[in-house]
Amino acid sequence: MKEPVKFGIILLVFCAVSAGLLAYVNGLTAPVIAEAEFQKAVNSYEEIFGDEADNFDQLDEAKMAQIKEKHPKVEKIFVAKKGDEVVGYGINIESNGFGGAMTNALGFLIEGQKIAGFRNISNQETSGYGSRIETEEYYPSYEGKSAAGELTISKDPKAENEVMWLTSATVSSKGVLEGANEAVAVFQELINE
């Protein structure tokens, strides 16, 4: 009976030390990972807005909390400024594709209520199919589209509210569209406050 107790105590000590080391390493790496994700989002918005904006600040925490109550899939919102003037918003939104969760960045211009652009920040979509949402083939389909109402997908997007439907990646296309439409709704709330 003493042998099992001895091994149990050894196992308990080993688990406690392991958990402590994991917590310590997580404490060291979590801020680095958060900073890298923040920088990736800012870089995406620099590409999306180009010369239209030169500064991106995160939305006030109190406002962000209100928005997340109604739109829980919104991860971050950035205020895009040119000098001191607010010219638009960048919205990081989570949606689900074929491979699971994805995070997309959509930039919106206040003037003309247009989409400045789209970038995929992270996804787990099938390589060569759904992963095409992170390519230069797909990104332009969002540029200049109307942010005044819901978007739809089309194999040949020509209308102001149509974005590209990727053939062989219907679930991915619809997942991006679902998130984009929620981002459009958040943008409309922001400009109509």
FIKOLZA-1660 file (N, C-alpha, C; in steps of 0.1 Angstrom, whole numbers, plus 5000, padded with zeros to 4 digits):
% residues 193
   i   px   py   pz ch aa at
   1 5008 4988 5000  A  M  N
   1 5000 5000 5000  A  M CA
   1 5009 5013 5000  A  M  C
   2 5020 5011 5006  A  K  N
   2 5029 5023 5007  A  K CA
   2 5035 5027 4993  A  K  C
   3 5037 5017 4984  A  E  N
   3 5043 5020 4971  A  E CA
   3 5034 5029 4963  A  E  C
   4 5020 5025 4961  A  P  N
   4 5011 5034 4954  A  P CA
   4 5010 5048 4959  A  P  C
   5 5011 5049 4972  A  V  N
   5 5010 5063 4978  A  V CA
   5 5022 5071 4974  A  V  C
   6 5034 5064 4975  A  K  N
   6 5047 5071 4972  A  K CA
   6 5046 5076 4957  A  K  C
   7 5042 5067 4948  A  F  N
   7 5041 5071 4934  A  F CA
   7 5031 5082 4932  A  F  C
   8 5020 5081 4939  A  G  N
   8 5010 5092 4938  A  G CA
   8 5015 5105 4942  A  G  C
   9 5023 5106 4953  A  I  N
   9 5029 5118 4958  A  I CA
   9 5039 5123 4947  A  I  C
  10 5047 5114 4942  A  I  N
  10 5057 5118 4932  A  I CA
  10 5050 5124 4920  A  I  C
  11 5039 5117 4915  A  L  N
  11 5032 5122 4904  A  L CA
  11 5025 5136 4907  A  L  C
  12 5020 5138 4919  A  L  N
  12 5014 5150 4923  A  L CA
  12 5025 5162 4922  A  L  C
  13 5036 5159 4928  A  V  N
  13 5047 5169 4928  A  V CA
  13 5051 5172 4913  A  V  C
  14 5053 5162 4905  A  F  N
  14 5057 5164 4891  A  F CA
  14 5046 5172 4884  A  F  C
  15 5034 5169 4886  A  C  N
  15 5023 5177 4879  A  C CA
  15 5023 5192 4884  A  C  C
  16 5025 5194 4897  A  A  N
  16 5025 5207 4902  A  A CA
  16 5036 5215 4897  A  A  C
  17 5048 5209 4896  A  V  N
  17 5060 5216 4890  A  V CA
  17 5057 5219 4875  A  V  C
  18 5052 5210 4868  A  S  N
  18 5049 5212 4854  A  S CA
  18 5039 5223 4852  A  S  C
  19 5029 5223 4859  A  A  N
  19 5018 5233 4858  A  A CA
  19 5024 5247 4861  A  A  C
  20 5033 5248 4872  A  G  N
  20 5039 5260 4875  A  G CA
  20 5048 5265 4864  A  G  C
  21 5056 5256 4858  A  L  N
  21 5065 5260 4847  A  L CA
  21 5057 5265 4835  A  L  C
  22 5046 5258 4832  A  L  N
  22 5037 5262 4821  A  L CA
  22 5031 5276 4823  A  L  C
  23 5027 5278 4835  A  A  N
  23 5021 5291 4839  A  A CA
  23 5031 5302 4837  A  A  C
  24 5044 5299 4842  A  Y  N
  24 5055 5309 4841  A  Y CA
  24 5058 5312 4826  A  Y  C
  25 5059 5302 4818  A  V  N
  25 5062 5304 4804  A  V CA
  25 5051 5311 4797  A  V  C
  26 5038 5308 4800  A  N  N
  26 5027 5315 4794  A  N CA
  26 5027 5330 4798  A  N  C
  27 5031 5332 4811  A  G  N
  27 5032 5346 4815  A  G CA
  27 5042 5354 4808  A  G  C
  28 5053 5347 4803  A  L  N
  28 5063 5354 4796  A  L CA
  28 5059 5356 4781  A  L  C
  29 5052 5346 4775  A  T  N
  29 5049 5347 4761  A  T CA
  29 5036 5354 4758  A  T  C
  30 5026 5354 4767  A  A  N
  30 5013 5360 4764  A  A CA
  30 5014 5374 4759  A  A  C
  31 5022 5383 4766  A  P  N
  31 5023 5397 4761  A  P CA
  31 5029 5398 4747  A  P  C
  32 5039 5389 4745  A  V  N
  32 5046 5389 4732  A  V CA
  32 5036 5385 4721  A  V  C
  33 5029 5375 4723  A  I  N
  33 5019 5370 4713  A  I CA
  33 5008 5381 4711  A  I  C
  34 5003 5387 4722  A  A  N
  34 4993 5397 4720  A  A CA
  34 4998 5409 4712  A  A  C
  35 5011 5413 4715  A  E  N
  35 5017 5424 4707  A  E CA
  35 5019 5420 4692  A  E  C
  36 5023 5408 4690  A  A  N
  36 5024 5404 4676  A  A CA
  36 5011 5404 4668  A  A  C
  37 5000 5399 4675  A  E  N
  37 4987 5400 4669  A  E CA
  37 4982 5414 4667  A  E  C
  38 4985 5423 4676  A  F  N
  38 4981 5437 4675  A  F CA
  38 4988 5443 4663  A  F  C
  39 5001 5440 4662  A  Q  N
  39 5009 5446 4651  A  Q CA
  39 5005 5440 4637  A  Q  C
  40 5001 5427 4637  A  K  N
  40 4996 5422 4624  A  K CA
  40 4983 5429 4620  A  K  C
  41 4974 5432 4630  A  A  N
  41 4962 5439 4626  A  A CA
  41 4965 5453 4621  A  A  C
  42 4974 5460 4628  A  V  N
  42 4978 5474 4624  A  V CA
  42 4984 5473 4610  A  V  C
  43 4993 5464 4607  A  N  N
  43 4999 5462 4594  A  N CA
  43 4988 5460 4583  A  N  C
  44 4978 5452 4587  A  S  N
  44 4967 5449 4577  A  S CA
  44 4959 5462 4574  A  S  C
  45 4957 5470 4584  A  Y  N
  45 4950 5483 4582  A  Y CA
  45 4958 5493 4575  A  Y  C
  46 4971 5493 4576  A  E  N
  46 4980 5501 4569  A  E CA
  46 4979 5498 4554  A  E  C
  47 4979 5485 4551  A  E  N
  47 4977 5480 4537  A  E CA
  47 4963 5484 4532  A  E  C
  48 4953 5482 4540  A  I  N
  48 4939 5484 4535  A  I CA
  48 4937 5499 4533  A  I  C
  49 4941 5508 4542  A  F  N
  49 4938 5522 4540  A  F CA
  49 4948 5529 4532  A  F  C
  50 4960 5524 4531  A  G  N
  50 4970 5531 4522  A  G CA
  50 4972 5545 4527  A  G  C
  51 4971 5555 4518  A  D  N
  51 4973 5569 4521  A  D CA
  51 4961 5576 4527  A  D  C
  52 4950 5568 4528  A  E  N
  52 4938 5574 4534  A  E CA
  52 4939 5576 4549  A  E  C
  53 4948 5569 4555  A  A  N
  53 4949 5570 4570  A  A CA
  53 4964 5568 4574  A  A  C
  54 4968 5575 4584  A  D  N
  54 4982 5573 4589  A  D CA
  54 4983 5570 4603  A  D  C
  55 4972 5567 4610  A  N  N
  55 4973 5564 4624  A  N CA
  55 4961 5555 4628  A  N  C
  56 4963 5545 4636  A  F  N
  56 4952 5536 4640  A  F CA
  56 4953 5534 4655  A  F  C
  57 4942 5538 4662  A  D  N
  57 4941 5537 4676  A  D CA
  57 4930 5527 4679  A  D  C
  58 4931 5519 4690  A  Q  N
  58 4920 5510 4694  A  Q CA
  58 4909 5519 4699  A  Q  C
  59 4897 5514 4697  A  L  N
  59 4885 5521 4701  A  L CA
  59 4884 5521 4717  A  L  C
  60 4879 5531 4722  A  D  N
  60 4877 5533 4737  A  D CA
  60 4871 5520 4743  A  D  C
  61 4877 5515 4754  A  E  N
  61 4873 5503 4760  A  E CA
  61 4858 5502 4764  A  E  C
  62 4852 5513 4769  A  A  N
  62 4838 5513 4773  A  A CA
  62 4829 5511 4760  A  A  C
  63 4833 5518 4749  A  K  N
  63 4825 5517 4737  A  K CA
  63 4826 5503 4731  A  K  C
  64 4838 5498 4732  A  M  N
  64 4841 5484 4727  A  M CA
  64 4832 5474 4735  A  M  C
  65 4832 5476 4748  A  A  N
  65 4824 5466 4756  A  A CA
  65 4809 5467 4752  A  A  C
  66 4804 5479 4749  A  Q  N
  66 4790 5480 4745  A  Q CA
  66 4788 5473 4732  A  Q  C
  67 4797 5474 4723  A  I  N
  67 4796 5468 4709  A  I CA
  67 4796 5453 4711  A  I  C
  68 4806 5448 4719  A  K  N
  68 4807 5433 4721  A  K CA
  68 4795 5427 4727  A  K  C
  69 4787 5435 4735  A  E  N
  69 4775 5429 4740  A  E CA
  69 4765 5425 4729  A  E  C
  70 4764 5434 4719  A  K  N
  70 4755 5431 4708  A  K CA
  70 4761 5423 4697  A  K  C
  71 4775 5425 4695  A  H  N
  71 4782 5418 4685  A  H CA
  71 4794 5410 4691  A  H  C
  72 4792 5399 4697  A  P  N
  72 4803 5392 4704  A  P CA
  72 4814 5387 4695  A  P  C
  73 4812 5386 4682  A  K  N
  73 4822 5382 4673  A  K CA
  73 4833 5392 4669  A  K  C
  74 4830 5405 4673  A  V  N
  74 4839 5416 4670  A  V CA
  74 4851 5414 4680  A  V  C
  75 4863 5413 4675  A  E  N
  75 4875 5411 4683  A  E CA
  75 4881 5425 4687  A  E  C
  76 4883 5433 4677  A  K  N
  76 4889 5446 4679  A  K CA
  76 4884 5456 4670  A  K  C
  77 4884 5469 4674  A  I  N
  77 4880 5480 4665  A  I CA
  77 4891 5490 4666  A  I  C
  78 4895 5495 4654  A  F  N
  78 4905 5505 4653  A  F CA
  78 4899 5518 4647  A  F  C
  79 4903 5529 4652  A  V  N
  79 4898 5542 4646  A  V CA
  79 4909 5546 4637  A  V  C
  80 4906 5548 4624  A  A  N
  80 4916 5552 4614  A  A CA
  80 4915 5567 4613  A  A  C
  81 4927 5573 4614  A  K  N
  81 4928 5588 4613  A  K CA
  81 4938 5592 4603  A  K  C
  82 4935 5604 4597  A  K  N
  82 4945 5611 4588  A  K CA
  82 4948 5623 4596  A  K  C
  83 4959 5624 4602  A  G  N
  83 4962 5635 4611  A  G CA
  83 4954 5634 4623  A  G  C
  84 4945 5644 4626  A  D  N
  84 4936 5643 4637  A  D CA
  84 4922 5640 4633  A  D  C
  85 4920 5638 4620  A  E  N
  85 4906 5636 4615  A  E CA
  85 4903 5621 4614  A  E  C
  86 4892 5617 4620  A  V  N
  86 4887 5603 4619  A  V CA
  86 4882 5601 4605  A  V  C
  87 4888 5592 4597  A  V  N
  87 4884 5589 4583  A  V CA
  87 4877 5576 4582  A  V  C
  88 4878 5567 4592  A  G  N
  88 4872 5554 4591  A  G CA
  88 4874 5545 4603  A  G  C
  89 4871 5533 4601  A  Y  N
  89 4872 5523 4612  A  Y CA
  89 4877 5510 4606  A  Y  C
  90 4885 5503 4614  A  G  N
  90 4890 5490 4610  A  G CA
  90 4884 5480 4621  A  G  C
  91 4877 5470 4615  A  I  N
  91 4870 5460 4624  A  I CA
  91 4876 5446 4622  A  I  C
  92 4881 5440 4633  A  N  N
  92 4885 5426 4633  A  N CA
  92 4873 5418 4637  A  N  C
  93 4869 5409 4629  A  I  N
  93 4857 5401 4632  A  I CA
  93 4860 5386 4630  A  I  C
  94 4855 5378 4639  A  E  N
  94 4856 5364 4638  A  E CA
  94 4844 5358 4631  A  E  C
  95 4846 5348 4623  A  S  N
  95 4836 5340 4617  A  S CA
  95 4840 5326 4615  A  S  C
  96 4832 5317 4610  A  N  N
  96 4835 5303 4609  A  N CA
  96 4835 5300 4594  A  N  C
  97 4846 5293 4590  A  G  N
  97 4847 5288 4576  A  G CA
  97 4847 5272 4577  A  G  C
  98 4851 5266 4566  A  F  N
  98 4852 5252 4565  A  F CA
  98 4861 5246 4575  A  F  C
  99 4872 5252 4578  A  G  N
  99 4882 5247 4587  A  G CA
  99 4881 5251 4601  A  G  C
 100 4871 5260 4604  A  G  N
 100 4869 5265 4618  A  G CA
 100 4869 5280 4618  A  G  C
 101 4873 5285 4630  A  A  N
 101 4873 5299 4632  A  A CA
 101 4884 5307 4623  A  A  C
 102 4880 5318 4619  A  M  N
 102 4889 5327 4611  A  M CA
 102 4887 5341 4616  A  M  C
 103 4897 5349 4615  A  T  N
 103 4896 5363 4619  A  T CA
 103 4900 5372 4606  A  T  C
 104 4891 5381 4603  A  N  N
 104 4892 5390 4592  A  N CA
 104 4893 5404 4596  A  N  C
 105 4900 5412 4588  A  A  N
 105 4900 5427 4591  A  A CA
 105 4894 5434 4579  A  A  C
 106 4884 5442 4582  A  L  N
 106 4877 5450 4572  A  L CA
 106 4879 5465 4576  A  L  C
 107 4883 5472 4566  A  G  N
 107 4884 5487 4568  A  G CA
 107 4873 5494 4561  A  G  C
 108 4867 5504 4568  A  F  N
 108 4856 5512 4563  A  F CA
 108 4859 5527 4562  A  F  C
 109 4856 5533 4552  A  L  N
 109 4858 5548 4550  A  L CA
 109 4844 5554 4553  A  L  C
 110 4845 5565 4562  A  I  N
 110 4833 5572 4565  A  I CA
 110 4827 5579 4553  A  I  C
 111 4836 5586 4546  A  E  N
 111 4832 5594 4534  A  E CA
 111 4828 5584 4524  A  E  C
 112 4815 5585 4519  A  G  N
 112 4810 5576 4509  A  G CA
 112 4805 5563 4515  A  G  C
 113 4807 5560 4527  A  Q  N
 113 4804 5547 4534  A  Q CA
 113 4808 5535 4525  A  Q  C
 114 4821 5535 4523  A  K  N
 114 4827 5524 4514  A  K CA
 114 4836 5515 4522  A  K  C
 115 4838 5503 4517  A  I  N
 115 4848 5494 4523  A  I CA
 115 4861 5497 4517  A  I  C
 116 4871 5501 4525  A  A  N
 116 4884 5504 4521  A  A CA
 116 4891 5492 4516  A  A  C
 117 4889 5480 4523  A  G  N
 117 4895 5468 4519  A  G CA
 117 4893 5457 4529  A  G  C
 118 4899 5445 4526  A  F  N
 118 4897 5433 4534  A  F CA
 118 4910 5426 4535  A  F  C
 119 4914 5421 4546  A  R  N
 119 4925 5412 4548  A  R CA
 119 4921 5401 4558  A  R  C
 120 4927 5389 4555  A  N  N
 120 4925 5378 4564  A  N CA
 120 4936 5378 4574  A  N  C
 121 4934 5377 4587  A  I  N
 121 4944 5377 4597  A  I CA
 121 4948 5363 4601  A  I  C
 122 4938 5354 4602  A  S  N
 122 4941 5340 4605  A  S CA
 122 4929 5332 4600  A  S  C
 123 4933 5319 4596  A  N  N
 123 4923 5310 4592  A  N CA
 123 4929 5296 4593  A  N  C
 124 4920 5286 4592  A  Q  N
 124 4924 5272 4591  A  Q CA
 124 4917 5265 4579  A  Q  C
 125 4916 5273 4569  A  E  N
 125 4909 5268 4557  A  E CA
 125 4918 5258 4549  A  E  C
 126 4912 5250 4540  A  T  N
 126 4919 5240 4532  A  T CA
 126 4928 5248 4522  A  T  C
 127 4941 5244 4522  A  S  N
 127 4951 5250 4514  A  S CA
 127 4947 5248 4499  A  S  C
 128 4948 5259 4492  A  G  N
 128 4944 5259 4478  A  G CA
 128 4930 5261 4475  A  G  C
 129 4921 5260 4484  A  Y  N
 129 4907 5262 4482  A  Y CA
 129 4902 5274 4491  A  Y  C
 130 4898 5271 4503  A  G  N
 130 4894 5281 4512  A  G CA
 130 4904 5291 4516  A  G  C
 131 4917 5286 4516  A  S  N
 131 4928 5295 4520  A  S CA
 131 4930 5307 4509  A  S  C
 132 4923 5306 4498  A  R  N
 132 4924 5317 4488  A  R CA
 132 4918 5330 4494  A  R  C
 133 4911 5329 4505  A  I  N
 133 4906 5342 4511  A  I CA
 133 4917 5351 4516  A  I  C
 134 4930 5345 4516  A  E  N
 134 4941 5353 4520  A  E CA
 134 4950 5357 4509  A  E  C
 135 4944 5358 4497  A  T  N
 135 4952 5361 4485  A  T CA
 135 4948 5374 4478  A  T  C
 136 4957 5379 4470  A  E  N
 136 4955 5391 4462  A  E CA
 136 4944 5389 4452  A  E  C
 137 4940 5376 4449  A  E  N
 137 4929 5373 4440  A  E CA
 137 4916 5377 4446  A  E  C
 138 4915 5375 4460  A  Y  N
 138 4903 5377 4467  A  Y CA
 138 4901 5391 4473  A  Y  C
 139 4912 5397 4478  A  Y  N
 139 4911 5410 4485  A  Y CA
 139 4905 5421 4477  A  Y  C
 140 4908 5422 4464  A  P  N
 140 4902 5434 4457  A  P CA
 140 4887 5433 4455  A  P  C
 141 4881 5421 4458  A  S  N
 141 4866 5421 4456  A  S CA
 141 4858 5429 4466  A  S  C
 142 4865 5433 4477  A  Y  N
 142 4859 5441 4488  A  Y CA
 142 4861 5456 4486  A  Y  C
 143 4872 5459 4479  A  E  N
 143 4876 5473 4478  A  E CA
 143 4866 5482 4471  A  E  C
 144 4862 5492 4477  A  G  N
 144 4852 5502 4471  A  G CA
 144 4838 5498 4472  A  G  C
 145 4835 5486 4478  A  K  N
 145 4821 5482 4478  A  K CA
 145 4813 5490 4489  A  K  C
 146 4800 5491 4487  A  S  N
 146 4792 5499 4496  A  S CA
 146 4791 5492 4510  A  S  C
 147 4792 5501 4520  A  A  N
 147 4791 5496 4534  A  A CA
 147 4778 5502 4540  A  A  C
 148 4768 5505 4531  A  A  N
 148 4755 5511 4535  A  A CA
 148 4745 5500 4538  A  A  C
 149 4748 5488 4534  A  G  N
 149 4739 5477 4537  A  G CA
 149 4746 5463 4535  A  G  C
 150 4738 5453 4536  A  E  N
 150 4744 5439 4535  A  E CA
 150 4750 5436 4521  A  E  C
 151 4761 5428 4522  A  L  N
 151 4768 5423 4510  A  L CA
 151 4762 5410 4506  A  L  C
 152 4764 5406 4494  A  T  N
 152 4761 5393 4489  A  T CA
 152 4773 5387 4481  A  T  C
 153 4773 5374 4479  A  I  N
 153 4784 5368 4471  A  I CA
 153 4779 5365 4457  A  I  C
 154 4789 5366 4448  A  S  N
 154 4786 5364 4434  A  S CA
 154 4798 5358 4427  A  S  C
 155 4796 5350 4417  A  K  N
 155 4808 5344 4410  A  K CA
 155 4814 5355 4401  A  K  C
 156 4806 5365 4398  A  D  N
 156 4811 5376 4390  A  D CA
 156 4806 5389 4396  A  D  C
 157 4813 5394 4407  A  P  N
 157 4808 5405 4415  A  P CA
 157 4810 5418 4407  A  P  C
 158 4799 5424 4404  A  K  N
 158 4799 5437 4397  A  K CA
 158 4791 5448 4404  A  K  C
 159 4781 5444 4411  A  A  N
 159 4772 5454 4418  A  A CA
 159 4780 5459 4430  A  A  C
 160 4775 5471 4435  A  E  N
 160 4781 5477 4447  A  E CA
 160 4781 5469 4459  A  E  C
 161 4772 5459 4460  A  N  N
 161 4771 5451 4472  A  N CA
 161 4775 5437 4470  A  N  C
 162 4782 5434 4459  A  E  N
 162 4786 5420 4456  A  E CA
 162 4801 5418 4458  A  E  C
 163 4804 5407 4465  A  V  N
 163 4818 5403 4467  A  V CA
 163 4821 5389 4461  A  V  C
 164 4833 5385 4459  A  M  N
 164 4836 5373 4452  A  M CA
 164 4832 5360 4460  A  M  C
 165 4826 5351 4452  A  W  N
 165 4823 5338 4457  A  W CA
 165 4834 5329 4452  A  W  C
 166 4842 5323 4460  A  L  N
 166 4853 5314 4456  A  L CA
 166 4847 5301 4452  A  L  C
 167 4849 5297 4440  A  T  N
 167 4844 5283 4436  A  T CA
 167 4852 5273 4443  A  T  C
 168 4846 5262 4447  A  S  N
 168 4852 5251 4454  A  S CA
 168 4855 5255 4469  A  S  C
 169 4850 5267 4473  A  A  N
 169 4852 5271 4487  A  A CA
 169 4840 5279 4491  A  A  C
 170 4828 5273 4489  A  T  N
 170 4816 5280 4492  A  T CA
 170 4815 5282 4507  A  T  C
 171 4818 5273 4516  A  V  N
 171 4817 5275 4530  A  V CA
 171 4826 5286 4535  A  V  C
 172 4838 5287 4529  A  S  N
 172 4848 5297 4533  A  S CA
 172 4842 5311 4529  A  S  C
 173 4837 5311 4516  A  S  N
 173 4832 5324 4511  A  S CA
 173 4820 5329 4519  A  S  C
 174 4811 5320 4523  A  K  N
 174 4800 5323 4531  A  K CA
 174 4804 5327 4545  A  K  C
 175 4814 5321 4551  A  G  N
 175 4819 5324 4564  A  G CA
 175 4824 5338 4564  A  G  C
 176 4832 5342 4554  A  V  N
 176 4838 5355 4553  A  V CA
 176 4826 5365 4552  A  V  C
 177 4817 5362 4543  A  L  N
 177 4805 5371 4541  A  L CA
 177 4798 5373 4553  A  L  C
 178 4795 5363 4561  A  E  N
 178 4788 5364 4574  A  E CA
 178 4795 5374 4583  A  E  C
 179 4808 5373 4584  A  G  N
 179 4815 5382 4593  A  G CA
 179 4816 5396 4587  A  G  C
 180 4817 5397 4574  A  A  N
 180 4817 5410 4568  A  A CA
 180 4804 5417 4570  A  A  C
 181 4793 5410 4569  A  N  N
 181 4780 5417 4571  A  N CA
 181 4778 5421 4585  A  N  C
 182 4784 5414 4595  A  E  N
 182 4783 5418 4609  A  E CA
 182 4792 5431 4611  A  E  C
 183 4803 5431 4604  A  A  N
 183 4812 5442 4605  A  A CA
 183 4806 5455 4599  A  A  C
 184 4798 5453 4588  A  V  N
 184 4791 5464 4581  A  V CA
 184 4781 5469 4591  A  V  C
 185 4774 5461 4598  A  A  N
 185 4764 5465 4608  A  A CA
 185 4770 5473 4620  A  A  C
 186 4782 5468 4624  A  V  N
 186 4789 5476 4635  A  V CA
 186 4794 5489 4629  A  V  C
 187 4799 5490 4617  A  F  N
 187 4803 5503 4611  A  F CA
 187 4791 5512 4611  A  F  C
 188 4780 5508 4607  A  Q  N
 188 4768 5516 4606  A  Q CA
 188 4764 5522 4620  A  Q  C
 189 4765 5513 4630  A  E  N
 189 4763 5518 4644  A  E CA
 189 4773 5528 4648  A  E  C
 190 4785 5527 4644  A  L  N
 190 4796 5536 4648  A  L CA
 190 4793 5550 4642  A  L  C
 191 4790 5550 4629  A  I  N
 191 4788 5563 4623  A  I CA
 191 4775 5570 4625  A  I  C
 192 4765 5562 4630  A  N  N
 192 4752 5568 4633  A  N CA
 192 4750 5571 4648  A  N  C
 193 4760 5570 4656  A  E  N
 193 4759 5574 4670  A  E CA
 193 4756 5588 4672  A  E  C
% end
